[in-house]
Amino acid sequence: MIRIDALWLSTEPLDMRAGTETALARVVAVFGAARPHHAYLFANRRANRMKVLVHDGIGVWLAARRLNSGKFVWPRDAATTATLSRTQFDALVLGLPWKNVGEAGVITVL
């Protein structure tokens, strides 16, 4: 089991032909460094493919996911990065609206 303490999402698209070295270079450019036990998520322009780069403390892992239909709910705003909770990540990889999961989904007014 790979330990992941933090999940980071990049809002800028990544070419899905990118390999480990290119994805790692993007992580360093966008996030400043690849930190141990952190996962970095990228989507393509159409948001139907996602790559996750994980630094496990010894090396890096690169995984890909493709949706057969639909799109990942991916932010396209001015901020270039965002953090996710584990619950939000679980919703994201299923293509669900992850922004409303967990603390962000609290109802305060009836």
PyMOL commands that set and color helices and strands:
alter all, ss='L'
color gray80, all
select helices_A, chain A and resi 20-31+86-93+98-100+102-105
alter helices_A, ss='H'
color red, helices_A
select strands_A, chain A and resi 6-10+38-43+49-55+60-66+81-84
alter strands_A, ss='S'
color yellow, strands_A
deselect
rebuild
show_as cartoon
